Amino acid sequence: MKNFALIGAAGYIAPRHMRAITETGNILSVAYDINDSVGIIDSIAPESEFFTDFESFLEYCYTLKNTQEKQLDFVSICSPNYLHYAHIAAGLRLGCDVICEKPLVPDNASLDKLALIEQETGKKLYNILQLRHHQAIIDLKHKIETEQKHSKYDVTLTYITSRGKWYLKSWKGNTQKSFGVVTNIGIHFFDMLHYVFGKLERNDLHFANEKKAAGYLEYEKARVRWFLSIDADDLPDTVKGKATTYRSITYDGQEVEFSGGFTDLHTTSYQQILAGNGFGIEDACCCIQTVEAIRNNEVVMAHLDEVHPIMKQLLI
């Protein structure tokens, strides 16, 4: 059994990490968050120590290094995006391998610095890129690799995940902390596109504000129109009133059904990491570079056939 520390225990995604730790037969030894609304720990890892100040958490983790059976093996990070770099560095320097939620960091320069800390410590950083473990995406990747298609696939990616007024008032609505809606809700989709369709060749931005963004990406094997939103008004009429989230990927008019199976993918990710098959810094480079470019891109006038269908409606 491996011993885990967890940073960001009060966050939305933290329970998935806690369950992944215990469901893989390991121990959540200690958790930290500045907020104390962490009652979920009682139903998952009731014996876990808990701290609300980082200095006490870190000191406790260092004391565990002197006890063979309690020495930490991993630090899992679920803290707000802008804290990831500091928390990853701290975890590696504790002498632990680190598992971090997406996005690892906002830019490739930060990734390069973390690679140096990996070399310095001899420890490894893993990113949760859960869509690479989704069976529908695995099947799609296999199909794309084996089909003898001489032209690029026409892909439409739509992800709408409704968020209330709280979102923009939280750290997620602060672009200095979340790095914007594209990075916060979209980075694992951009990773999936690279994973399936190959090298990114073009990256155009058509629209962006605090709630939504749209653009066009061209990969080695695909032309992609994409649209991301946290605005419930963007949900299709067929979904409104029935669900708060809508995910859709089509290629050459064929729908890829991947709505189910999301909640178990963190446990699968942990299983793969523990088996030595996790996704590290090199795997995360492309999606981080993609969202970094989108954040820095100027909006361009788009060709009509490169505009996402929802964006066409919004522009009318």
KOLKETI-638054 format. One record per residue (C-alpha): chain; x, y, z; residue in three letters. Coordinates in steps of 0.001 Angstrom, whole numbers. Example, Ala and Ser with C-alpha at 12.3 -4.5 7.8 and 13.67 -1.06 7.14 Angstrom:
(A (12300 -4500 7800) ALA)
(A (13670 -1060 7140) SER)
//
This chain:
(A (0 0 0) MET)
(A (1140 3535 -808) LYS)
(A (695 6538 1477) ASN)
(A (-849 9675 -43) PHE)
(A (-1124 13315 948) ALA)
(A (-3810 15430 -722) LEU)
(A (-3740 19201 -1269) ILE)
(A (-7066 20925 -1966) GLY)
(A (-9396 18622 -33) ALA)
(A (-12408 20969 -111) ALA)
(A (-12480 21329 -3894) GLY)
(A (-15051 19941 -6320) TYR)
(A (-12738 17304 -7789) ILE)
(A (-11073 16195 -4522) ALA)
(A (-13577 13401 -3680) PRO)
(A (-12709 11650 -6958) ARG)
(A (-9056 11644 -5949) HIS)
(A (-9865 10453 -2436) MET)
(A (-11933 7575 -3813) ARG)
(A (-9245 6739 -6377) ALA)
(A (-6675 6501 -3572) ILE)
(A (-8800 4143 -1474) THR)
(A (-10261 2179 -4417) GLU)
(A (-6724 1319 -5560) THR)
(A (-6009 -93 -2100) GLY)
(A (-3936 2801 -787) ASN)
(A (-4064 5165 2200) ILE)
(A (-4973 8850 2380) LEU)
(A (-2669 9744 5265) SER)
(A (-3085 13514 5395) VAL)
(A (-5074 16228 3638) ALA)
(A (-4876 20012 3473) TYR)
(A (-7168 22865 2521) ASP)
(A (-7577 26441 3739) ILE)
(A (-11315 25676 3937) ASN)
(A (-12612 23218 6522) ASP)
(A (-15705 22003 4612) SER)
(A (-14191 18573 4140) VAL)
(A (-16709 16271 5789) GLY)
(A (-16529 14029 2723) ILE)
(A (-13309 12632 4235) ILE)
(A (-15390 10831 6899) ASP)
(A (-17002 8551 4336) SER)
(A (-13779 7848 2405) ILE)
(A (-10725 8070 4673) ALA)
(A (-11845 8885 8235) PRO)
(A (-8390 8271 9751) GLU)
(A (-6738 10927 7586) SER)
(A (-4992 13815 9333) GLU)
(A (-6166 17262 8222) PHE)
(A (-4648 20756 8274) PHE)
(A (-5895 24210 7294) THR)
(A (-2509 25942 7119) ASP)
(A (132 24862 4653) PHE)
(A (3097 25249 7007) GLU)
(A (1650 22779 9540) SER)
(A (702 20386 6736) PHE)
(A (4203 20519 5277) LEU)
(A (5865 20076 8672) GLU)
(A (3704 17017 9376) TYR)
(A (4606 15549 5985) CYS)
(A (8303 16009 6751) TYR)
(A (7928 14194 10085) THR)
(A (6461 11194 8242) LEU)
(A (9752 10826 6327) LYS)
(A (11330 9461 9510) ASN)
(A (8782 6650 9883) THR)
(A (9206 3861 7350) GLN)
(A (5611 2577 7343) GLU)
(A (4088 6078 7253) LYS)
(A (6478 7730 4814) GLN)
(A (4575 9464 2015) LEU)
(A (4838 8060 -1500) ASP)
(A (2531 10425 -3421) PHE)
(A (1091 13918 -3151) VAL)
(A (-2202 14471 -5008) SER)
(A (-3036 18057 -5962) ILE)
(A (-6580 19379 -6401) CYS)
(A (-5932 23018 -5471) SER)
(A (-6898 26053 -7621) PRO)
(A (-5031 26245 -10924) ASN)
(A (-2745 29148 -10022) TYR)
(A (-1365 27208 -7013) LEU)
(A (-474 24054 -8929) HIS)
(A (3123 25007 -9702) TYR)
(A (4013 25784 -6068) ALA)
(A (2230 22706 -4755) HIS)
(A (3807 20410 -7360) ILE)
(A (7274 21754 -6524) ALA)
(A (6630 21258 -2797) ALA)
(A (5428 17690 -3357) GLY)
(A (8437 16734 -5477) LEU)
(A (10818 18277 -2928) ARG)
(A (9118 16292 -179) LEU)
(A (10533 13264 -1954) GLY)
(A (7170 12197 -3371) CYS)
(A (5811 11483 -6805) ASP)
(A (3024 13946 -7607) VAL)
(A (-397 13506 -9241) ILE)
(A (-1977 16797 -10300) CYS)
(A (-5315 17797 -11756) GLU)
(A (-5506 19607 -15066) LYS)
(A (-4194 22091 -15998) PRO)
(A (-760 21334 -14591) LEU)
(A (431 24907 -15151) VAL)
(A (-524 27786 -17485) PRO)
(A (2417 27628 -19881) ASP)
(A (5257 25520 -21228) ASN)
(A (7879 27676 -19495) ALA)
(A (6492 26498 -16151) SER)
(A (6569 22903 -17402) LEU)
(A (10260 23295 -18225) ASP)
(A (10945 24469 -14662) LYS)
(A (9053 21496 -13235) LEU)
(A (11088 19150 -15441) ALA)
(A (14234 20550 -13786) LEU)
(A (12748 19898 -10330) ILE)
(A (11980 16325 -11415) GLU)
(A (15662 15918 -12318) GLN)
(A (16747 17551 -9062) GLU)
(A (14567 15295 -6887) THR)
(A (14457 12101 -8931) GLY)
(A (10681 12098 -8554) LYS)
(A (7934 12072 -11183) LYS)
(A (5008 14366 -11957) LEU)
(A (1821 12864 -13392) TYR)
(A (-1120 14717 -14941) ASN)
(A (-4748 13572 -14863) ILE)
(A (-5611 13362 -18577) LEU)
(A (-8666 11211 -18012) GLN)
(A (-10139 11253 -21523) LEU)
(A (-7183 9183 -22744) ARG)
(A (-8628 6372 -20609) HIS)
(A (-12213 6684 -21895) HIS)
(A (-13056 3616 -23959) GLN)
(A (-14920 5617 -26607) ALA)
(A (-11857 7824 -27133) ILE)
(A (-9523 4817 -27202) ILE)
(A (-11751 3221 -29839) ASP)
(A (-11847 6427 -31870) LEU)
(A (-8046 6756 -31767) LYS)
(A (-7692 3170 -32992) HIS)
(A (-10171 3780 -35807) LYS)
(A (-8410 6961 -36948) ILE)
(A (-5037 5206 -36911) GLU)
(A (-6245 2233 -38941) THR)
(A (-8481 3953 -41509) GLU)
(A (-6858 4811 -44807) GLN)
(A (-8375 8281 -45183) LYS)
(A (-6634 10644 -47597) HIS)
(A (-8316 13836 -46408) SER)
(A (-8662 15356 -42953) LYS)
(A (-11648 14526 -40761) TYR)
(A (-14186 17295 -40154) ASP)
(A (-14641 17440 -36383) VAL)
(A (-17044 19484 -34278) THR)
(A (-16419 19682 -30534) LEU)
(A (-19058 21154 -28222) THR)
(A (-18818 21303 -24439) TYR)
(A (-21343 23287 -22406) ILE)
(A (-21264 22875 -18637) THR)
(A (-23688 25241 -16927) SER)
(A (-22350 27251 -14005) ARG)
(A (-24253 29591 -11707) GLY)
(A (-23424 33160 -10679) LYS)
(A (-21005 31846 -8026) TRP)
(A (-18547 30752 -10735) TYR)
(A (-17476 34219 -11835) LEU)
(A (-17195 35377 -8207) LYS)
(A (-14933 32476 -7269) SER)
(A (-11266 31967 -8195) TRP)
(A (-12508 30233 -11346) LYS)
(A (-13867 33522 -12666) GLY)
(A (-10531 35262 -12101) ASN)
(A (-8390 34790 -15216) THR)
(A (-5228 35343 -13178) GLN)
(A (-6131 32302 -11059) LYS)
(A (-7998 29947 -13406) SER)
(A (-6334 31161 -16654) PHE)
(A (-9785 31580 -18208) GLY)
(A (-12692 29398 -19219) VAL)
(A (-10835 27680 -22096) VAL)
(A (-8030 26476 -19840) THR)
(A (-10246 25638 -16882) ASN)
(A (-12941 23568 -18606) ILE)
(A (-11389 22748 -21956) GLY)
(A (-7807 21620 -21547) ILE)
(A (-8533 17886 -21359) HIS)
(A (-10588 18142 -24574) PHE)
(A (-7671 19787 -26372) PHE)
(A (-5430 17026 -25041) ASP)
(A (-7872 14445 -26403) MET)
(A (-7885 16088 -29855) LEU)
(A (-4083 15978 -30008) HIS)
(A (-4084 12392 -28704) TYR)
(A (-6485 11228 -31437) VAL)
(A (-5693 13458 -34426) PHE)
(A (-1983 14162 -34119) GLY)
(A (170 17260 -34341) LYS)
(A (-1448 20702 -34095) LEU)
(A (-852 22780 -37240) GLU)
(A (-3156 25786 -36862) ARG)
(A (-4923 27562 -33993) ASN)
(A (-7464 30363 -34660) ASP)
(A (-9647 32108 -32082) LEU)
(A (-13096 33293 -33231) HIS)
(A (-14659 34488 -29969) PHE)
(A (-13830 34707 -26264) ALA)
(A (-15345 36231 -23155) ASN)
(A (-15581 35253 -19482) GLU)
(A (-18282 32632 -20169) LYS)
(A (-17517 31093 -23541) LYS)
(A (-15043 30762 -26374) ALA)
(A (-14927 29330 -29884) ALA)
(A (-12362 28743 -32545) GLY)
(A (-10783 26522 -35158) TYR)
(A (-7936 24035 -34795) LEU)
(A (-6248 22104 -37536) GLU)
(A (-4434 18908 -36694) TYR)
(A (-2467 16434 -38772) GLU)
(A (-5642 14409 -39366) LYS)
(A (-8540 16755 -38564) ALA)
(A (-10134 20149 -39035) ARG)
(A (-11826 21033 -35738) VAL)
(A (-14517 23604 -34997) ARG)
(A (-14817 23984 -31211) TRP)
(A (-17122 25722 -28756) PHE)
(A (-16835 25815 -24945) LEU)
(A (-19268 27510 -22570) SER)
(A (-20436 27762 -18958) ILE)
(A (-23612 29600 -20043) ASP)
(A (-26820 27555 -19654) ALA)
(A (-28422 29612 -22441) ASP)
(A (-26095 27872 -24894) ASP)
(A (-27509 24414 -24139) LEU)
(A (-29399 22867 -27089) PRO)
(A (-33190 23002 -26799) ASP)
(A (-33262 19204 -26622) THR)
(A (-31199 19367 -23414) VAL)
(A (-32537 22454 -21620) LYS)
(A (-34526 21541 -18523) GLY)
(A (-33250 17957 -18628) LYS)
(A (-29491 18263 -18079) ALA)
(A (-26984 20963 -17184) THR)
(A (-24116 19599 -19258) THR)
(A (-23816 18843 -22951) TYR)
(A (-20812 17108 -24536) ARG)
(A (-20601 16306 -28217) SER)
(A (-17873 15272 -30621) ILE)
(A (-18691 14486 -34235) THR)
(A (-16290 13487 -36986) TYR)
(A (-17465 13486 -40593) ASP)
(A (-21010 13719 -39202) GLY)
(A (-20686 10693 -36899) GLN)
(A (-21323 11221 -33196) GLU)
(A (-18832 9868 -30652) VAL)
(A (-20833 8832 -27588) GLU)
(A (-18728 9537 -24519) PHE)
(A (-21225 11055 -22055) SER)
(A (-21026 8117 -19653) GLY)
(A (-18057 6723 -17775) GLY)
(A (-16555 10045 -16693) PHE)
(A (-16810 9559 -12937) THR)
(A (-14690 6375 -12863) ASP)
(A (-11809 7715 -14922) LEU)
(A (-9845 9098 -11960) HIS)
(A (-9614 5637 -10443) THR)
(A (-8487 4286 -13813) THR)
(A (-5899 7082 -13997) SER)
(A (-4546 6146 -10569) TYR)
(A (-4412 2466 -11499) GLN)
(A (-2344 3304 -14563) GLN)
(A (-28 5640 -12652) ILE)
(A (582 3022 -9961) LEU)
(A (1305 495 -12716) ALA)
(A (3933 2810 -14217) GLY)
(A (1782 3971 -17156) ASN)
(A (855 7505 -16113) GLY)
(A (1005 10647 -18253) PHE)
(A (3891 12957 -17439) GLY)
(A (5203 16358 -18446) ILE)
(A (5875 15411 -22078) GLU)
(A (2286 14200 -22482) ASP)
(A (894 17476 -21134) ALA)
(A (3014 19776 -23312) CYS)
(A (724 19956 -26345) CYS)
(A (-2542 20779 -24570) CYS)
(A (-850 23384 -22378) ILE)
(A (752 24955 -25444) GLN)
(A (-2653 24934 -27184) THR)
(A (-4534 26776 -24415) VAL)
(A (-1617 29151 -23851) GLU)
(A (-1818 30133 -27526) ALA)
(A (-5613 30527 -27372) ILE)
(A (-5283 32875 -24377) ARG)
(A (-2745 34984 -26263) ASN)
(A (-4432 34860 -29683) ASN)
(A (-6248 37806 -31205) GLU)
(A (-9758 37113 -32480) VAL)
(A (-9672 36641 -36241) VAL)
(A (-12296 36877 -38955) MET)
(A (-13254 33287 -39713) ALA)
(A (-14103 31494 -42908) HIS)
(A (-17755 30418 -42702) LEU)
(A (-16972 26706 -42992) ASP)
(A (-14575 26983 -40017) GLU)
(A (-17097 28555 -37629) VAL)
(A (-18785 26360 -35016) HIS)
(A (-22586 26036 -35633) PRO)
(A (-23487 27558 -32237) ILE)
(A (-21147 30463 -32870) MET)
(A (-22903 31112 -36191) LYS)
(A (-26221 31440 -34323) GLN)
(A (-24715 33796 -31741) LEU)
(A (-23287 36018 -34460) LEU)
(A (-26596 36374 -36325) ILE)
//
